[in-house]
């Protein structure tokens, strides 16, 4: 129970701006719980966004304006943390440099042109789709993005570095947690967005392992944003 509570606090402080004090000490057991709970944190964010969308619709705001407002709100509620991981990962992988150089690029505070383009594209997808979704779909899309990150922590997936968030969470999520999360998200938003998350993880994680040696915290941020974007596009097209 202590590890679960620590994992919940870690999930809240990692995936949201909730005013919760993080655990004093983090071990792999607590980190594993945080990653299993990641989709639930996405659903919590989605509930806030869905509430905002409902209010905007009562005010008869145009869908595009609603999408822009919700996109800004999503970034605010996550401190833009995952967008930073998206940019760092794209810059590192897009450099086509050897592993160690790519990891150094990922740790650099500067954002390169690849990273800028990736952020712009993801924000455009969010802004142009969120305003037209059903409220449960908003909740499901946010959960799906975090499911992509949870899948990256599946048993057997290594960490790229010995330290950092990636080393804490790599290999901590088992099949039962993946199935349970996938099922309840599918009930809320349908099977298609869940499949989108699976495809994103299936493409990105093996590539990260080949190029970087495993996952990092930035790779998880990339997966959250890419998985969310994929789910939003899928929901907008069906």
RACOR-V23424 format. One record per pair of residues at least 12 apart in sequence whose C-alpha atoms are under 6 Angstrom apart, sorted by the first residue. I is the first residue (numbers start at 1). J is the second residue. Records with the same first field share a line. If there is no record, write none. Layout:
# RACOR-V23424
I = J ; J
This chain:
# RACOR-V23424
3 = 30
4 = 33
6 = 23 ; 30
7 = 30 ; 31 ; 33 ; 34
8 = 34
9 = 22
10 = 22 ; 34
11 = 34
16 = 77 ; 78
17 = 77 ; 78
28 = 168
31 = 169
32 = 169 ; 172
35 = 150
38 = 146
39 = 143 ; 146 ; 147
42 = 142 ; 143 ; 146
43 = 139 ; 142 ; 143
46 = 138 ; 139 ; 142
47 = 139
50 = 135 ; 138
63 = 131 ; 132
64 = 128 ; 131
66 = 131
67 = 127 ; 128 ; 130 ; 131
68 = 127
71 = 126 ; 127
82 = 221
85 = 218 ; 221 ; 222
86 = 221 ; 222
87 = 115
88 = 106
89 = 106 ; 218 ; 219
90 = 115
91 = 114 ; 115
92 = 105 ; 106
99 = 211 ; 212
136 = 188
137 = 189
140 = 185 ; 188 ; 189
141 = 228 ; 231
142 = 228
144 = 197
145 = 224 ; 227 ; 228
146 = 224
148 = 197 ; 201 ; 223 ; 227
149 = 220 ; 223 ; 224
153 = 170 ; 171 ; 172 ; 173
154 = 171 ; 173 ; 174
155 = 171 ; 172 ; 173 ; 174
156 = 171
157 = 170 ; 171
158 = 170 ; 214
159 = 214 ; 215
160 = 212 ; 213 ; 214 ; 215 ; 216
165 = 217
166 = 215 ; 216 ; 217
193 = 231
196 = 230 ; 231
197 = 227
